[in-house]
Amino acid sequence: MSHITLKASTLLEATLKSLLPAAVSAQCTRNHFLGDRSALQAALKSLFGSSTENSARLLLVSDGVHKLSGDAQANVDDFFKQLCTDSELPFEFLDISSVLSCRPEEVHASVEAVSVLKGKLHQRTPAPVVVLGSGSLTDVVKHTLFELGWSGVPFVVLPTALTVTAFTSHFAVLEESGAKRTRLSRTVDHCLWYAPVLSAAPQAMTRAGYGDLLARFVAYGDWYLGWKLGVAERYDELAFHLMEPFSGHLRRHAGALQQWPVSAEAIEDLAAILAMAGIAMSVSGETTPLSGYEHTISHALDYLHLTSGHALSWHGEQVALASLASAESYDQLLSLEKIDFQNVRPVSEERIKRTITQLLQTAPYFGFEESELTPEQRKSRLEALQPGIAKATLLFTEDYRKKHEKWLRARENITSFEENWISIREHLRMLVIPAAEMQSLIVAAGLPLVPEQTSQPTSALEYRWALRFAPFVRSRVSLADFIFWLGEDPALWATV
Ligand SMILES: [Zn+2]
């Protein structure tokens, strides 16, 4: 029977059962797909019992953003509070935007946000936690609970949109001095995928979640390539096999994102695929299976925008666009009959430092305004950003140094990679999809195909800078490094 005839939520359980040992799957987030209020209420009762059995008050955490609940009478926060009252579950409501003293829309996942929330919670007795929220809020809360050592209390998330894989992954992506860093975090025990809320989420957010999933069609190639080069320490294809049964669903639902509200069937399938993506990364012990070159491009763009104080585009929207750049670069790579590192001189550590410093000093922080600024104006505006740039330079250089050392060691055995290129290429072809196919999925989903069309329009200059800076974004190897080590420019391997 073809996978595609099964609902993705059914396939999720079946795939986990067949590929994971029971002890491993017991540590993964349990997923509940709930179609209406009574199903949600029943799930809450089964998780928390009633007030008489469980005296600890639930800590309901929200970011304070007004979100539709699918119930015309109430927003998500009010809807959920009422549900707790009706279920006789005592609760305390915590609006994190007031804890962080920012506007609700400005809550983002940062090391600083974690430290403020930690300060607020550290003297309390651990209580069951329910997050009503976005990926950013989930990352902040799950990392705070991890650092506080709140491991024995139930931790439940009700995603308010299908945006990112944060809801079921053991990792949190947190910003520090403009750089995005992935940290091991607390596991979400239960994820409540509640269809009326997910369907009511803005169309652009659901699309973005879809875009984040497109990384699965390229990122695995990066991991394999890194391992074959001898730079990545380990490699396995468990996450690939966990995700592969859903590739038909993923292709089929691209078009469903053009309608709003998105059909219930597509919502449930996409929720299950996002859930599996988070689990696949968690059981792999790293985010590598779904985060390669394309994510470094997105992180580089976020760095530009965070440093200059501009708003960020949807993460998944940038990831989709960057997945196209990655697929185009793979097309180039896979067309090569021969790989030759011998003629490329290894770059010295000193030179790397200079390159990173120069890229960060000349970065197009001012987006579309860049072309209008005189050199003097630019210099004076840049001056204000220098403290942040200095911190980021240290962080990026320190991280890159680790990868550089591994590359210098790996380079000693590079002839074996060169000799085996044709068979490596064969395997890569199985792991990644051609750019033409990536492009058709992006178009079908209505996601932006050029940087100017992203939710916070990005200039071509910024985008090309992000491609060029991608090797220096983190210590993990990706296709960007491969291109750089070949002595070539990543911005010329992609057509955007
Ligand atoms: Zn992502």
Residues whose N, C-alpha, C, O or C-beta is under 5 A from the ligand:
A	BS01	ZN	D212
